[in-house]
Amino acid sequence: MSIQSKARRDARRRKAERERNRRGDAPAIEPHAELRDRDDNLLAGIVRQSGVWVLGMDGRIVGSSDSAAQVLMLIRRAQRLHDEKGVPVKLVYSDALRDEAELEAAAHGKSLADYEKQLEDEMAAAQPATQGTVQ
């Protein structure tokens, strides 16, 4: 086999790989929520990919869950924390995210607000205790 034929074959393989990547063989990412500051900078967001809710903050994925209520509670908590610091933010989320979260809450026999409160309490209880002085 000549060097030229190997180079052509390798070029065809690279081109085919680029075409596969361009076609979108990857699962679609659906945006569902955005938390933005007053300058319209994205602070946090929620997307859904392959049926999993993914929460991102500061350009990084910080968690994922099958629970729409859980990720909605987390982004609302981030909104409250910014508001408490006096930093105005705007939260926009999709009807699909809200509807899934409400269905999940109803399955647990609660309203969405009550279920989010329960999730927040569970999260607070699961955090490690701060070390204090022992007397």
Summary of the structure (lengths in Angstrom):
residues: 135
radius of gyration: 22.1
end to end distance: 80.6
largest distance: 80.9
contacts: 321
relative contact order: 0.12
helix: 48%
strand: 25%
